[in-house]
């Protein structure tokens, strides 16, 4: 059975470039140079599958958008020019592929005085121009998800749900976390139809989170599975908790009901203009200390091309929800009696009048 994979629309990639150019103008920048393949995909429609070789895009305020990548006839529908470089000799990667990339990028910087960057900068380009960090500004710009980006996220969410279905099928006492990790990843890859661009985050039983161990799950524990599936740079972020032996205890069922009810409430009042700090404080007051349990982490965050994006449902920021945000909301309860806790996370698109839940998988234990 063939998989219908969504793709980015070239005209919307161009719209994202236009929005970026407005930021360049406001910051008095001549261009932005990004080397993150996720950002490059969103701006040009070109997805660089091979993570071993670096790529870059130069978005110029008053001129062309140029993609730099190995290979010929690159599928970059929203790039004005593609400049290729050779990262290998007879199929052996050279010692410094970044230097090879920098050689073709540097001439295009000659007429530019101030260039924005978000993330890593190729060392060989340090003296090429004046570099200005625009990481925060670019992430704020990306808060509003275009319709094609929402479809990419829906697809990643669907693969996450396929991974949960596999976990529910095979989880039992004695199964190691590494075995569960591998089986869930295989299910996600089959659902996506190609290698994942990201995969994480938490796969432990009897603990609030962490990478998988060579440890067998035990009866009575909850497996907290907080999963981010990446599809061509766009990344879901969901969490479910499963009773390892399929027989949740009364305290675990009570905690699940509290958290599931909160998500019913979120669907009613997540909307543009809502203070993220106030929302965190309200939910924290309900959960911290409930039945003696704790709620020790953020309430959630935006998702998209990075694992954590704006807005932050966290009192250390003072964000406000806006239409176009896609947020992961993850209330939790933790305590020894719960072995060791439960976190339920859903993904919501903030609309003009409220919100739309993008994730559909059951919250049941």
LOSE-642462 format. One line per field, with one value per residue (C-alpha): residue in three letters; x negated, y, z. Coordinates in steps of 0.05 Angstrom, whole numbers, plus 5000, padded with zeros to 4 digits. Each point is the difference from the previous one (the first is absolute). Example, Ala and Ser with C-alpha at 12.3 -4.5 7.8 and 13.67 -1.06 7.14 Angstrom:
! residues 2
r <- c(Ala|Ser) $
u <- c(4754|4973) $
v <- c(4910|5069) $
w <- c(5156|4987) $
//
This chain:
! residues 365
r <- c(Unk|Unk|Unk|Unk|Unk|Unk|Unk|Unk|Unk|Unk|Unk|Unk|Unk|Unk|Unk|Unk|Unk|Unk|Unk|Unk|Unk|Unk|Unk|Unk|Unk|Unk|Unk|Unk|Unk|Unk|Unk|Unk|Unk|Unk|Unk|Unk|Unk|Unk|Unk|Unk|Unk|Unk|Unk|Unk|Unk|Unk|Unk|Unk|Unk|Unk|Unk|Unk|Unk|Unk|Unk|Unk|Unk|Unk|Unk|Unk|Unk|Unk|Unk|Unk|Unk|Unk|Unk|Unk|Unk|Unk|Unk|Unk|Unk|Unk|Unk|Unk|Unk|Unk|Unk|Unk|Unk|Unk|Unk|Unk|Unk|Unk|Unk|Unk|Unk|Unk|Unk|Unk|Unk|Unk|Unk|Unk|Unk|Unk|Unk|Unk|Unk|Unk|Unk|Unk|Unk|Unk|Unk|Unk|Unk|Unk|Unk|Unk|Unk|Unk|Unk|Unk|Unk|Unk|Unk|Unk|Unk|Unk|Unk|Unk|Unk|Unk|Unk|Unk|Unk|Unk|Unk|Unk|Unk|Unk|Unk|Unk|Unk|Unk|Unk|Unk|Unk|Unk|Unk|Unk|Unk|Unk|Unk|Unk|Unk|Unk|Unk|Unk|Unk|Unk|Unk|Unk|Unk|Unk|Unk|Unk|Unk|Unk|Unk|Unk|Unk|Unk|Unk|Unk|Unk|Unk|Unk|Unk|Unk|Unk|Unk|Unk|Unk|Unk|Unk|Unk|Unk|Unk|Unk|Unk|Unk|Unk|Unk|Unk|Unk|Unk|Unk|Unk|Unk|Unk|Unk|Unk|Unk|Unk|Unk|Unk|Unk|Unk|Unk|Unk|Unk|Unk|Unk|Unk|Unk|Unk|Unk|Unk|Unk|Unk|Unk|Unk|Unk|Unk|Unk|Unk|Unk|Unk|Unk|Unk|Unk|Unk|Unk|Unk|Unk|Unk|Unk|Unk|Unk|Unk|Unk|Unk|Unk|Unk|Unk|Unk|Unk|Unk|Unk|Unk|Unk|Unk|Unk|Unk|Unk|Unk|Unk|Unk|Unk|Unk|Unk|Unk|Unk|Unk|Unk|Unk|Unk|Unk|Unk|Unk|Unk|Unk|Unk|Unk|Unk|Unk|Unk|Unk|Unk|Unk|Unk|Unk|Unk|Unk|Unk|Unk|Unk|Unk|Unk|Unk|Unk|Unk|Unk|Unk|Unk|Unk|Unk|Unk|Unk|Unk|Unk|Unk|Unk|Unk|Unk|Unk|Unk|Unk|Unk|Unk|Unk|Unk|Unk|Unk|Unk|Unk|Unk|Unk|Unk|Unk|Unk|Unk|Unk|Unk|Unk|Unk|Unk|Unk|Unk|Unk|Unk|Unk|Unk|Unk|Unk|Unk|Unk|Unk|Unk|Unk|Unk|Unk|Unk|Unk|Unk|Unk|Unk|Unk|Unk|Unk|Unk|Unk|Unk|Unk|Unk|Unk|Unk|Unk|Unk|Unk|Unk|Unk|Unk|Unk|Unk|Unk|Unk|Unk|Unk|Unk|Unk) $
u <- c(5000|4971|4995|5026|4944|5016|4951|4989|5031|4950|5044|5003|4925|4995|5049|4954|4942|5040|5014|4926|4980|5045|4960|4935|5025|5020|4931|4962|4972|4981|5014|5008|4956|5028|4966|5056|5030|5069|5000|4975|5057|5052|4972|4984|5038|4934|4992|4928|5005|4926|4983|4926|4990|5014|5045|5017|5049|4988|5063|4982|5045|4995|4976|5003|5009|4941|4996|4932|4999|4964|5028|5030|5072|5021|5075|5005|5064|4994|4926|4978|4932|4967|4924|4970|4936|4965|4994|4964|4947|5017|5057|4955|5021|4944|4975|5034|5064|5018|4939|5022|5068|4969|4958|5063|5038|4946|5002|5075|4986|4951|5051|5036|4984|5047|5026|5045|4988|5042|4959|4930|4956|4947|4932|4969|5050|4988|4960|5045|5048|5033|5043|5062|5035|5074|5018|5054|5029|5004|5033|5051|5013|5013|5055|5054|5004|5023|5051|4948|4959|5061|5009|4927|5011|5065|4961|4945|5054|5032|4934|4994|5068|4978|4941|5047|5044|4939|4980|5068|4997|4933|4990|4998|4958|4931|4997|4938|5003|4951|5045|5060|4961|4980|5069|5033|4948|5012|5075|4989|4954|5051|5054|4956|4973|4928|4945|5021|4968|5007|5018|5006|5009|5021|5007|4994|5044|5004|4966|5025|4956|4935|4968|5011|4959|4986|5052|5062|5067|5034|5073|5033|4957|5021|4959|4996|4991|4987|4988|4977|5003|4966|5025|4954|4985|5070|5005|5059|4997|5050|4999|5040|4994|5015|5008|4945|5044|5064|5030|4993|5008|5054|4952|4975|5071|5018|4940|5017|5070|4975|4951|5049|5053|4951|4993|5075|4994|4942|5043|5050|4954|4936|5007|4963|4984|4995|4940|4955|4972|5069|5020|4939|5014|5072|4984|4941|5045|5048|4947|4944|5016|5062|5004|4929|4972|4955|5002|4928|4992|5028|5071|4977|4970|5006|4979|4979|4928|4967|5018|5020|5024|5041|5047|4977|5053|4950|4996|4928|5030|5059|5029|5071|5034|5009|5039|4955|4962|4994|4989|4985|5036|4975|5028|4972|5004|4942|4990|4975|5071|5009|4936|4976|5051|5041|4996|5052|4982|5042|4984|5047|5005|5021|5053|5032|5057|4970|4960|5000|4971|4953|4987|5053|4969|5035|4977|5018|4950) $
v <- c(5000|5067|5056|5068|5045|5074|5051|5074|5047|5043|5061|4995|4990|5066|5031|4976|5033|5065|4999|4987|5059|5045|4979|5013|5070|5014|4976|5038|4936|4987|4925|4938|4939|4936|4932|4962|4951|5008|5075|4991|4953|5049|5057|4966|4934|4963|4942|4977|4927|4988|5027|4986|5057|5073|5047|5074|5051|5074|5042|5070|5058|5033|4943|4925|4942|4953|4927|4968|4924|4940|4971|5024|5014|5011|5000|5070|5031|5064|5014|5049|4969|4935|4997|4931|4978|4932|4972|4936|4967|4933|4994|5014|5062|5050|5019|5067|5001|5067|5032|4974|5032|5066|5006|5007|5042|5053|5034|5012|5038|5050|5056|4989|5039|4972|4929|4965|4929|4952|4943|4978|5040|4968|5018|5017|5056|5036|5056|5006|5052|5027|4944|5015|4947|4999|4933|5028|5045|4944|4952|5053|5009|4926|4998|5008|4934|5002|4950|4956|4998|4979|4942|4980|5000|4960|4948|4996|4995|4942|4963|5013|4969|4939|4993|5003|4946|4955|5016|4982|4934|4976|5032|4949|4984|4978|5041|5044|5074|4992|4947|5046|5058|4960|4973|5068|5031|4947|5013|5075|4989|4955|5053|5056|4959|5024|5011|5046|5069|4997|4948|5006|5014|4958|4924|4979|4961|5019|5067|5068|4998|4984|4961|4925|4952|4926|4996|4957|5031|4976|4986|5059|5052|5052|5007|5075|5006|5071|4995|5049|4974|5042|5002|5041|5047|5007|4968|4976|4996|4955|4962|4941|4955|4925|4952|4949|4940|5030|5005|5071|5011|5043|5058|4996|5001|5059|5039|4983|5026|5067|5011|4977|5047|5058|4987|5006|5068|5021|4988|5049|5058|4997|5061|5061|5050|4950|5012|4939|5019|5006|4933|4967|5030|4979|4927|4997|5022|4943|4945|5016|4964|4964|4935|5015|4998|5050|5037|5024|5020|5048|4993|4999|5037|5013|4948|5003|4996|4998|4956|5061|5063|5062|5007|4975|4976|5015|5055|5017|5032|5047|4975|5007|4951|5022|4971|4953|4974|4925|4982|4936|5002|4949|5001|4946|4969|4964|4961|4932|4974|5011|4962|5052|5046|5018|5053|5010|5045|5024|5045|5058|5050|5068|5028|5068|4980|4946|4937|4935|4936|4968|4936|4945|4942|4975|5027|4935|4960) $
w <- c(5000|4979|5051|4982|5026|5005|4971|5009|4949|4962|5003|5076|5004|4963|5050|5057|4964|4995|5074|5014|4956|5042|5061|4963|4985|5072|5025|4945|4971|4928|5002|5044|4993|5030|5003|5034|4951|5033|4989|4928|4985|5027|4959|4934|4998|4993|5049|5010|5018|5013|5069|4991|4951|5019|4961|5003|4974|4990|5001|4976|5017|4931|4957|4987|5047|4989|5021|5011|4999|4969|4937|4935|4979|5071|5014|5031|4972|5041|4989|4946|4992|5021|5009|5007|5035|5005|5071|4981|4957|4970|5050|5060|5040|5007|5069|5002|4958|5032|4968|4931|5011|5025|4936|4958|5050|5013|4931|5009|5064|4969|4990|5066|5063|5053|4998|5049|5025|5042|5028|4979|4953|4957|5032|4933|4990|5066|4967|4938|5027|5063|5029|5043|5041|4981|5031|5045|4946|4950|5049|5017|4926|4992|5053|4947|4963|4928|4976|4967|5065|5040|4952|5009|5076|4994|4961|5053|5054|4962|5001|5074|5011|4960|5047|5060|4970|4994|5072|5025|4961|5026|5068|5057|5061|4979|4936|5002|4986|4942|4969|5007|4971|4938|4987|5006|4954|4948|5003|4991|4940|4966|5011|4972|4942|5005|5052|5057|5005|5077|5052|5076|5058|5061|5002|5072|5047|5073|4989|4975|4938|4967|4943|4998|5042|5001|5055|5000|5014|5064|5016|5035|4966|4949|4937|4985|4925|4979|4925|4946|4929|4947|4929|4955|5057|5028|5068|5042|5076|5036|5065|5024|5060|4997|5059|4987|5019|4972|5070|5026|5074|5031|5013|4928|4973|5044|4975|4928|5008|5028|4943|4946|5027|4996|4926|4992|5034|4955|4939|5028|5017|4960|4955|4974|5054|5057|5045|5001|5067|5031|4970|5030|5068|4999|4981|5047|5058|4983|4993|5048|5065|4973|5041|5022|4929|4965|4933|4991|4927|4948|4974|4928|4941|4926|4950|4927|4974|5069|5059|5042|4967|5017|5035|5068|5050|5054|5053|4979|4937|4992|4934|4975|4954|4927|4942|4961|5061|5006|5073|5038|5067|5051|5071|5046|5069|5034|5064|5025|5006|4925|4983|4982|4967|4941|4946|4946|4942|4941|4941|4985|4943|5025|4953|4994|5047|5044|4987|4962|5028|4949|5039|5004|5037|5064|5067|5035|5042) $
//
